[in-house]
Amino acid sequence: MVFSSFSLKEFDMTTTWILVANATRAILWVSRGTGQDLEFGQRFEHPEGRLKNGEIASEAGGRNSTPAGHGSRPATQWKTTPREEEAEKFAREIVRELSSGLSAKKFDRLLIAASMDFMGKIRDLLDKPLQERVAATVVRDYTNLPPNELREKLSDVLLV
C-alpha cells in the first residue's frame, strides 16, 4: 500500500482568491493560508448597474420605444433587460481579471461569494481552467463585510 505524504504546511501555502460580488461592485481578497488575515486585492465598481432600465436605455441611444397608449407594452421587447446586460458586462470584466490572474499563476484556488442574481452570470462565464480552480461558491452578497467578518463567514469553505 502506498501513502502519499500530505503536509499541513503545504496546504497553508495555498493562495486563494476570494471574490465577493454583486451587480454593482466586487472585491477580490487574497488568503495566503489558514489563520492568515485576508489581504485586499482589488476593487471593481460598476455604477451603471444601479441605473434603472429606462435610464440605461436612454443613455444607450433610445433603445426603449414609447408605448402606443396607456397600459400598452413598448414596441421593443428585450430578451434581457438593459440592467441585466450591464450586469453581464460587469461579470465579463471580473472574469477577465480572474483569467488574467490564473494565467499569471497568482492563485491556486478560487472562492466565489456573490448575490443570487449575479452568481449565475459569473458561473456562465468561467472557462474550464477557472472552473477547475473554484474550491467553493457561496450564494450571498458579502460585498459590505470587513475582511475579519468575511473570513469568519467563509471559515468553513476556506478550509476546503
GIZIZI-V978364 format. One record per residue. NEAR is the number of other ideal C-beta (glycine too) atoms within 12 Angstrom. D_FIRST is the distance of its C-alpha to the first C-alpha in Angstrom with 2 decimals. Layout:
NEAR/D_FIRST
NEAR/D_FIRST
This chain:
3/0.00
4/3.80
5/6.63
7/10.03
8/12.86
9/15.74
10/19.05
13/21.87
11/24.20
13/22.91
21/23.57
19/26.96
16/27.86
26/27.84
30/31.39
37/32.38
41/35.72
43/37.30
47/40.09
41/42.58
48/45.24
33/48.11
37/50.72
29/52.80
29/50.53
38/46.99
33/45.34
36/42.25
38/40.48
30/37.70
37/34.93
25/33.20
23/30.69
23/30.44
14/33.50
20/35.52
17/38.93
33/39.36
22/41.24
17/43.94
27/43.21
24/45.94
18/48.50
30/49.69
19/52.98
29/54.45
15/57.81
26/58.72
35/56.31
18/58.73
22/61.67
16/62.92
25/62.76
21/66.49
19/66.30
29/63.48
24/65.34
16/68.60
19/66.95
21/65.46
9/68.94
15/70.05
22/67.23
24/68.38
16/71.40
16/74.09
14/74.41
11/77.32
9/78.57
7/77.84
7/74.61
10/73.64
14/70.41
20/70.29
14/70.74
19/67.51
12/64.32
20/60.98
9/57.65
16/56.32
26/58.53
29/59.36
30/57.44
22/54.28
26/54.84
30/55.05
38/51.79
27/50.10
25/51.63
34/50.27
36/46.78
22/46.87
28/47.89
43/44.99
34/42.39
20/43.84
30/43.24
38/39.63
24/39.08
19/40.77
27/38.58
26/35.40
15/36.76
12/37.51
12/33.97
23/35.58
32/32.98
24/29.34
31/29.85
41/32.94
40/34.16
43/37.35
37/39.77
40/42.88
30/45.74
19/45.40
23/47.89
39/46.39
31/42.66
21/43.12
33/45.00
41/42.26
25/39.47
17/41.57
28/41.87
28/38.28
19/37.00
11/33.42
18/32.28
30/33.80
20/32.42
13/28.88
29/29.64
32/31.08
29/28.95
24/31.53
29/35.10
29/37.62
21/40.91
25/43.20
25/45.85
33/44.94
29/47.22
18/49.51
21/46.96
17/46.86
24/43.50
14/42.81
17/43.40
32/41.37
31/38.36
16/38.83
24/39.17
31/36.04
20/33.91
14/31.51
27/30.97
33/30.86
20/27.56
19/26.02
